[in-house]
């Protein structure tokens, strides 16, 4: 036990967390938290964990593996989000080590796990990126959102990028599977590819590298393209960044949900609570749909986004029938 920690049995920790949340959330939210934390307590009992002080990152990894076979991946992500919030609270009251929450990693969603309706549409993306281009140019947020939208890559791919993966002469980036060096691509070696950004989009990345990026190396001596004070971001950190960036109030739009930004829980520590926020997977789905609407051939989109045509059509193509007709019309008019 660390000298700066105070003993905290799991059930007391859960009780304190629920009491802490009670004044600021709806009853339904509180009930969901109780349900999600009940299985955490069950796991603690099974593993004879009697003091939260003793929790380690390896324990959390074992917990995820223990729970993963019982529920769907998207449900597990939601449940782990509650556990992560509790871990941050317990760290604040000296119950677990600082930073332990960042060691709780949710498995990446399989293709199509989210509802087809959950995506960032092109109009919202353009509004958000125009705001970032004007007010937060070449910031980390600008680069993250620009890369995700322009390329439709997964968050694991974004996380894997190193400085050495930039190709300035081609205005492109290279995605490589480096599972032995701390990062991976979902489809392994078959997911490796060059991705064209274009001069304007590449310039955003280049200016970020020159003026904003923190010079960091990771545990494998690599130089991540996207950095935090600790080095390479976790997948969960990227998830939170995207949740925040896609809230309409974050890019100058009025709240469509009649909430006060000063008291909204999505602005005060829980970004996924905004009904308009989107996940990296939702950005990917919106980007793929936008490429198709712009007339990019499905085969080219499939290769660019590293997704099979069958999965693309079944889970990522959210165009209306009218939009599909308009694309065909443009192609016919150009013949």
The 8 nearest C-alpha neighbors of each residue, nearest first, counted from 0:
[[1, 52, 53, 2, 4, 3, 6, 5],
 [0, 2, 3, 4, 52, 96, 5, 53],
 [1, 3, 4, 0, 5, 93, 52, 96],
 [2, 4, 1, 93, 5, 0, 96, 94],
 [5, 3, 93, 1, 2, 94, 6, 52],
 [6, 4, 94, 93, 7, 3, 52, 2],
 [5, 7, 50, 52, 94, 4, 8, 51],
 [6, 8, 50, 94, 51, 12, 5, 9],
 [7, 9, 50, 11, 49, 10, 51, 12],
 [10, 8, 12, 11, 51, 50, 13, 7],
 [11, 9, 13, 12, 8, 14, 40, 7],
 [10, 12, 14, 8, 13, 9, 15, 7],
 [11, 13, 9, 15, 10, 14, 7, 8],
 [12, 14, 16, 10, 11, 15, 17, 9],
 [15, 13, 11, 17, 16, 12, 10, 18],
 [16, 14, 18, 12, 13, 17, 19, 11],
 [15, 17, 19, 13, 18, 14, 12, 20],
 [18, 16, 20, 14, 19, 15, 21, 13],
 [19, 17, 15, 21, 16, 20, 14, 22],
 [18, 20, 16, 17, 21, 15, 22, 23],
 [21, 19, 17, 18, 23, 22, 16, 24],
 [20, 22, 18, 23, 19, 24, 17, 29],
 [23, 21, 20, 24, 19, 18, 25, 17],
 [22, 24, 21, 20, 25, 264, 19, 262],
 [25, 23, 21, 22, 28, 20, 29, 26],
 [24, 26, 28, 27, 29, 23, 21, 22],
 [25, 27, 29, 28, 30, 24, 21, 31],
 [28, 26, 30, 29, 25, 31, 24, 32],
 [29, 27, 31, 25, 26, 30, 24, 32],
 [28, 30, 26, 32, 27, 31, 33, 25],
 [29, 31, 33, 27, 32, 28, 26, 34],
 [32, 30, 28, 34, 29, 33, 35, 27],
 [31, 33, 29, 35, 30, 34, 36, 28],
 [34, 32, 30, 36, 31, 35, 37, 29],
 [35, 33, 31, 37, 32, 36, 30, 38],
 [36, 34, 32, 37, 33, 78, 38, 31],
 [35, 37, 39, 33, 38, 34, 32, 40],
 [38, 36, 40, 34, 39, 35, 33, 41],
 [37, 39, 41, 40, 36, 35, 42, 34],
 [38, 40, 36, 42, 37, 41, 43, 35],
 [41, 39, 43, 37, 38, 42, 44, 36],
 [42, 40, 38, 44, 39, 43, 45, 37],
 [41, 43, 45, 39, 40, 44, 38, 46],
 [42, 44, 48, 40, 46, 41, 45, 47],
 [45, 43, 47, 41, 42, 46, 40, 48],
 [44, 46, 42, 43, 47, 41, 48, 40],
 [45, 47, 43, 48, 44, 42, 41, 49],
 [48, 46, 44, 45, 43, 49, 42, 50],
 [49, 47, 43, 46, 50, 44, 51, 53],
 [48, 50, 8, 47, 9, 51, 43, 44],
 [51, 49, 8, 52, 7, 48, 53, 9],
 [50, 52, 53, 54, 7, 9, 95, 8],
 [53, 51, 95, 50, 94, 54, 0, 6],
 [52, 54, 51, 50, 55, 0, 95, 48],
 [55, 53, 51, 52, 58, 95, 56, 59],
 [56, 54, 58, 57, 53, 59, 99, 102],
 [55, 57, 59, 102, 58, 60, 99, 103],
 [56, 58, 60, 55, 59, 61, 54, 102],
 [57, 59, 61, 55, 56, 60, 54, 62],
 [60, 58, 62, 56, 61, 57, 103, 63],
 [59, 61, 57, 63, 62, 58, 56, 64],
 [60, 62, 58, 64, 59, 63, 65, 57],
 [61, 63, 59, 65, 60, 64, 58, 66],
 [62, 64, 66, 60, 65, 61, 67, 59],
 [63, 65, 61, 67, 62, 66, 60, 68],
 [66, 64, 62, 63, 67, 61, 68, 69],
 [65, 67, 63, 64, 69, 68, 62, 70],
 [68, 66, 64, 69, 63, 65, 70, 75],
 [67, 69, 66, 70, 65, 64, 71, 72],
 [70, 68, 67, 66, 71, 65, 75, 72],
 [71, 69, 68, 67, 75, 74, 72, 66],
 [70, 72, 74, 73, 75, 69, 67, 68],
 [73, 71, 75, 74, 108, 76, 70, 106],
 [72, 74, 76, 75, 71, 108, 77, 112],
 [75, 73, 77, 71, 76, 72, 78, 70],
 [74, 76, 72, 78, 73, 77, 79, 71],
 [77, 75, 73, 79, 74, 78, 105, 80],
 [78, 76, 80, 74, 75, 79, 73, 81],
 [77, 79, 75, 80, 81, 76, 35, 74],
 [80, 78, 82, 76, 81, 77, 83, 75],
 [79, 81, 83, 77, 78, 82, 76, 84],
 [80, 82, 84, 79, 83, 78, 85, 32],
 [83, 81, 79, 85, 84, 80, 86, 78],
 [82, 84, 86, 100, 80, 85, 81, 79],
 [85, 83, 81, 87, 86, 82, 80, 88],
 [84, 86, 82, 88, 83, 87, 89, 81],
 [85, 87, 89, 83, 100, 88, 84, 90],
 [88, 86, 90, 84, 85, 89, 100, 91],
 [87, 89, 85, 91, 90, 86, 84, 92],
 [90, 88, 94, 86, 92, 91, 87, 95],
 [89, 91, 95, 93, 87, 97, 88, 92],
 [90, 92, 88, 89, 93, 87, 94, 97],
 [91, 93, 89, 90, 94, 88, 95, 5],
 [94, 92, 4, 90, 91, 5, 95, 89],
 [93, 95, 89, 90, 7, 92, 52, 5],
 [96, 94, 52, 90, 89, 93, 51, 97],
 [97, 95, 99, 90, 98, 94, 52, 93],
 [98, 96, 90, 99, 95, 87, 91, 100],
 [97, 99, 100, 101, 96, 102, 90, 87],
 [98, 100, 102, 101, 97, 96, 56, 86],
 [101, 99, 83, 86, 102, 98, 103, 87],
 [102, 100, 99, 103, 98, 104, 233, 235],
 [101, 103, 99, 56, 100, 104, 98, 59],
 [104, 102, 101, 100, 59, 105, 60, 83],
 [105, 103, 102, 235, 106, 234, 60, 101],
 [104, 106, 76, 107, 103, 79, 235, 63],
 [107, 105, 108, 104, 72, 76, 75, 63],
 [108, 106, 105, 109, 72, 155, 234, 76],
 [107, 109, 72, 112, 106, 110, 73, 113],
 [110, 108, 112, 111, 107, 72, 113, 73],
 [111, 109, 112, 108, 310, 314, 113, 306],
 [110, 112, 314, 113, 109, 315, 114, 115],
 [113, 111, 109, 110, 108, 73, 114, 72],
 [114, 112, 111, 115, 117, 73, 280, 108],
 [113, 115, 116, 117, 112, 111, 314, 118],
 [116, 114, 117, 314, 113, 317, 315, 118],
 [115, 117, 114, 118, 317, 113, 281, 119],
 [118, 116, 115, 114, 281, 113, 119, 277],
 [117, 119, 281, 285, 284, 282, 116, 120],
 [120, 118, 285, 282, 281, 124, 121, 123],
 [121, 119, 285, 123, 122, 118, 124, 289],
 [120, 122, 124, 123, 125, 289, 119, 285],
 [123, 121, 125, 124, 120, 126, 119, 127],
 [124, 122, 126, 125, 121, 120, 127, 119],
 [125, 123, 121, 127, 122, 126, 128, 120],
 [124, 126, 128, 122, 123, 127, 129, 121],
 [127, 125, 123, 129, 124, 128, 122, 130],
 [126, 128, 124, 130, 125, 129, 250, 123],
 [127, 129, 131, 125, 130, 126, 132, 124],
 [130, 128, 132, 126, 131, 127, 125, 133],
 [131, 129, 127, 133, 128, 132, 250, 134],
 [132, 130, 135, 128, 134, 133, 129, 141],
 [131, 133, 136, 129, 130, 128, 135, 134],
 [134, 132, 130, 131, 136, 135, 129, 128],
 [133, 135, 131, 130, 136, 132, 129, 250],
 [136, 134, 131, 138, 132, 133, 137, 141],
 [135, 137, 132, 138, 131, 134, 133, 141],
 [138, 136, 207, 203, 141, 206, 142, 135],
 [139, 137, 141, 140, 136, 135, 207, 142],
 [138, 140, 142, 141, 143, 137, 207, 225],
 [141, 139, 143, 138, 142, 144, 244, 240],
 [142, 140, 138, 144, 139, 143, 137, 131],
 [141, 143, 145, 139, 140, 144, 204, 146],
 [144, 142, 140, 146, 145, 141, 139, 147],
 [143, 145, 147, 141, 146, 142, 148, 140],
 [144, 146, 142, 148, 143, 147, 149, 141],
 [147, 145, 149, 143, 144, 148, 150, 142],
 [148, 146, 151, 144, 150, 145, 152, 149],
 [147, 149, 145, 151, 286, 146, 150, 144],
 [148, 150, 146, 147, 145, 151, 196, 286],
 [151, 149, 152, 147, 148, 146, 304, 194],
 [152, 150, 283, 147, 286, 148, 304, 149],
 [153, 151, 150, 147, 304, 156, 283, 154],
 [152, 154, 156, 155, 157, 151, 283, 279],
 [153, 155, 157, 156, 158, 279, 234, 152],
 [156, 154, 158, 153, 157, 159, 184, 234],
 [157, 155, 159, 153, 154, 158, 184, 152],
 [158, 156, 154, 159, 155, 160, 153, 152],
 [157, 159, 155, 156, 160, 154, 232, 234],
 [160, 158, 156, 182, 157, 155, 183, 161],
 [159, 161, 224, 158, 157, 223, 164, 156],
 [162, 160, 223, 224, 163, 164, 222, 159],
 [163, 161, 224, 164, 165, 222, 223, 160],
 [162, 164, 161, 165, 222, 166, 160, 224],
 [165, 163, 173, 161, 162, 172, 160, 166],
 [166, 164, 172, 163, 162, 167, 171, 173],
 [165, 167, 171, 169, 172, 168, 170, 164],
 [168, 166, 170, 169, 165, 171, 201, 205],
 [169, 167, 166, 170, 171, 165, 198, 201],
 [168, 170, 171, 167, 166, 195, 197, 172],
 [171, 169, 167, 197, 201, 198, 196, 168],
 [172, 170, 195, 166, 169, 196, 194, 165],
 [171, 173, 165, 194, 164, 166, 193, 195],
 [174, 172, 193, 164, 192, 194, 175, 165],
 [173, 175, 191, 192, 193, 172, 160, 156],
 [174, 176, 191, 177, 173, 192, 184, 188],
 [175, 177, 183, 184, 188, 187, 178, 191],
 [178, 176, 180, 183, 182, 179, 175, 181],
 [177, 179, 183, 182, 180, 181, 176, 184],
 [180, 178, 177, 181, 182, 183, 176, 219],
 [181, 179, 177, 178, 219, 182, 221, 183],
 [180, 182, 178, 179, 177, 183, 219, 218],
 [183, 181, 178, 159, 177, 180, 176, 184],
 [182, 184, 178, 176, 177, 185, 159, 155],
 [183, 185, 187, 176, 186, 156, 190, 155],
 [184, 186, 187, 183, 190, 155, 156, 153],
 [187, 185, 190, 184, 189, 188, 305, 191],
 [186, 188, 184, 189, 190, 185, 176, 183],
 [187, 189, 190, 191, 176, 186, 175, 184],
 [188, 190, 187, 191, 186, 192, 305, 176],
 [191, 189, 186, 188, 187, 305, 184, 192],
 [192, 190, 175, 174, 188, 189, 176, 193],
 [193, 191, 174, 173, 190, 194, 175, 303],
 [192, 194, 173, 172, 174, 195, 171, 191],
 [195, 193, 172, 171, 173, 192, 196, 303],
 [194, 196, 171, 197, 170, 172, 193, 169],
 [197, 195, 171, 200, 201, 170, 194, 198],
 [196, 198, 170, 200, 199, 201, 195, 171],
 [199, 197, 201, 200, 170, 202, 196, 169],
 [200, 198, 202, 201, 197, 203, 196, 170],
 [201, 199, 202, 203, 197, 198, 196, 204],
 [200, 202, 198, 204, 203, 199, 170, 196],
 [203, 201, 205, 199, 204, 200, 206, 198],
 [204, 202, 137, 206, 201, 200, 205, 207],
 [203, 205, 207, 201, 202, 206, 142, 208],
 [204, 206, 202, 208, 207, 203, 201, 209],
 [207, 205, 209, 203, 208, 204, 137, 210],
 [206, 208, 137, 211, 204, 210, 205, 209],
 [209, 207, 212, 205, 206, 210, 211, 204],
 [210, 208, 206, 207, 205, 211, 212, 204],
 [211, 209, 207, 208, 206, 212, 137, 205],
 [212, 210, 207, 208, 209, 213, 138, 137],
 [211, 213, 208, 207, 214, 210, 226, 209],
 [212, 214, 215, 226, 211, 227, 228, 208],
 [215, 213, 212, 216, 226, 222, 230, 223],
 [216, 214, 230, 213, 222, 226, 217, 223],
 [215, 217, 222, 221, 220, 230, 223, 218],
 [218, 216, 220, 219, 221, 230, 231, 222],
 [217, 219, 220, 216, 221, 181, 230, 180],
 [220, 218, 217, 221, 180, 181, 216, 222],
 [219, 221, 217, 216, 218, 222, 180, 215],
 [220, 222, 216, 217, 219, 223, 161, 218],
 [221, 223, 216, 161, 162, 215, 217, 224],
 [224, 222, 161, 225, 231, 162, 160, 226],
 [223, 225, 161, 162, 160, 226, 222, 208],
 [226, 224, 223, 231, 158, 227, 212, 139],
 [227, 225, 231, 230, 223, 213, 232, 224],
 [228, 226, 230, 229, 232, 231, 213, 225],
 [227, 229, 230, 226, 213, 215, 231, 232],
 [230, 228, 227, 231, 226, 232, 215, 217],
 [229, 231, 227, 226, 215, 217, 228, 216],
 [230, 232, 226, 223, 217, 227, 233, 225],
 [233, 231, 236, 227, 226, 230, 234, 158],
 [232, 234, 236, 235, 237, 231, 158, 101],
 [233, 235, 237, 236, 238, 154, 155, 232],
 [234, 236, 238, 233, 237, 239, 104, 105],
 [237, 235, 239, 233, 238, 234, 232, 240],
 [238, 236, 240, 234, 239, 235, 241, 233],
 [237, 239, 235, 236, 241, 240, 278, 279],
 [238, 240, 242, 236, 237, 241, 243, 235],
 [241, 239, 237, 243, 242, 238, 244, 236],
 [240, 242, 244, 243, 238, 239, 278, 245],
 [243, 241, 239, 276, 277, 240, 270, 271],
 [244, 242, 240, 270, 241, 245, 246, 239],
 [243, 245, 241, 246, 242, 240, 249, 140],
 [246, 244, 276, 243, 242, 277, 247, 241],
 [245, 247, 276, 249, 248, 244, 243, 275],
 [248, 246, 252, 249, 250, 245, 254, 253],
 [249, 247, 252, 251, 250, 246, 254, 253],
 [250, 248, 247, 246, 251, 244, 245, 243],
 [251, 249, 248, 127, 247, 130, 252, 131],
 [250, 252, 248, 249, 247, 253, 130, 127],
 [251, 253, 248, 247, 250, 254, 249, 255],
 [254, 252, 248, 255, 247, 251, 257, 256],
 [253, 255, 256, 248, 257, 247, 258, 252],
 [256, 254, 257, 253, 247, 258, 275, 252],
 [255, 257, 254, 258, 274, 275, 273, 253],
 [258, 256, 254, 255, 259, 253, 260, 263],
 [259, 257, 256, 260, 263, 254, 262, 255],
 [258, 260, 261, 262, 263, 257, 254, 256],
 [261, 259, 263, 262, 258, 266, 248, 254],
 [262, 260, 259, 263, 266, 267, 258, 264],
 [261, 263, 260, 259, 264, 267, 266, 258],
 [264, 262, 260, 265, 266, 259, 261, 258],
 [265, 263, 267, 266, 269, 262, 268, 272],
 [264, 266, 270, 269, 272, 273, 263, 267],
 [267, 265, 264, 263, 268, 270, 260, 269],
 [268, 266, 264, 265, 269, 263, 262, 270],
 [267, 269, 266, 270, 265, 264, 84, 271],
 [268, 270, 265, 271, 272, 264, 267, 266],
 [271, 269, 265, 243, 272, 242, 266, 273],
 [270, 272, 273, 242, 269, 276, 265, 239],
 [273, 271, 265, 270, 269, 274, 264, 276],
 [272, 274, 265, 276, 275, 271, 270, 246],
 [275, 273, 276, 272, 271, 256, 277, 246],
 [274, 276, 273, 246, 277, 247, 245, 255],
 [277, 275, 246, 245, 242, 273, 274, 271],
 [276, 278, 242, 281, 245, 275, 119, 118],
 [277, 279, 281, 280, 242, 241, 238, 282],
 [280, 278, 282, 281, 154, 238, 283, 241],
 [279, 281, 283, 278, 282, 284, 153, 118],
 [282, 280, 118, 278, 284, 283, 279, 277],
 [283, 281, 279, 285, 119, 280, 284, 118],
 [282, 284, 151, 280, 286, 281, 285, 287],
 [285, 283, 315, 281, 287, 282, 286, 118],
 [286, 284, 119, 118, 282, 288, 120, 283],
 [285, 287, 289, 283, 151, 288, 148, 284],
 [286, 288, 290, 284, 289, 285, 283, 151],
 [287, 289, 291, 285, 316, 286, 290, 317],
 [290, 288, 292, 286, 291, 287, 293, 285],
 [291, 289, 293, 287, 288, 295, 292, 286],
 [290, 292, 288, 295, 294, 293, 289, 287],
 [291, 293, 289, 294, 290, 288, 326, 322],
 [294, 292, 290, 291, 295, 289, 326, 288],
 [293, 295, 291, 292, 326, 296, 290, 330],
 [294, 296, 291, 290, 293, 297, 300, 299],
 [295, 297, 299, 298, 294, 300, 291, 290],
 [298, 296, 300, 299, 301, 295, 291, 308],
 [297, 299, 301, 296, 300, 302, 308, 295],
 [300, 298, 296, 302, 301, 297, 303, 295],
 [301, 299, 297, 303, 298, 302, 304, 296],
 [300, 302, 298, 306, 299, 304, 303, 305],
 [301, 303, 305, 299, 300, 304, 298, 306],
 [302, 304, 300, 301, 305, 299, 194, 150],
 [305, 303, 301, 302, 306, 151, 152, 300],
 [306, 304, 302, 303, 301, 190, 307, 186],
 [307, 305, 301, 304, 311, 308, 310, 302],
 [308, 306, 310, 309, 301, 311, 305, 302],
 [307, 309, 311, 310, 301, 312, 306, 298],
 [308, 310, 307, 312, 311, 313, 306, 314],
 [311, 309, 313, 307, 308, 312, 314, 306],
 [312, 310, 308, 315, 309, 313, 314, 307],
 [311, 313, 316, 309, 310, 314, 315, 308],
 [314, 312, 310, 311, 309, 315, 316, 111],
 [313, 315, 111, 311, 310, 312, 115, 316],
 [316, 314, 311, 284, 317, 312, 313, 287],
 [315, 317, 312, 288, 318, 311, 314, 313],
 [318, 316, 315, 288, 319, 115, 116, 314],
 [319, 317, 316, 322, 288, 323, 320, 292],
 [318, 320, 322, 321, 323, 317, 324, 316],
 [319, 321, 323, 322, 324, 318, 325, 317],
 [322, 320, 324, 319, 323, 325, 318, 326],
 [323, 321, 325, 319, 324, 320, 318, 326],
 [322, 324, 320, 326, 321, 325, 319, 318],
 [323, 325, 321, 327, 322, 326, 328, 320],
 [324, 326, 328, 322, 327, 323, 321, 329],
 [327, 325, 323, 329, 328, 324, 294, 292],
 [328, 326, 324, 330, 325, 329, 331, 323],
 [327, 329, 325, 331, 326, 330, 324, 332],
 [330, 328, 332, 326, 331, 327, 333, 325],
 [329, 331, 327, 333, 328, 332, 326, 334],
 [330, 332, 328, 334, 333, 329, 327, 326],
 [333, 331, 329, 330, 334, 328, 327, 326],
 [334, 332, 330, 331, 329, 328, 327, 326],
 [333, 331, 332, 330, 329, 328, 327, 326]]
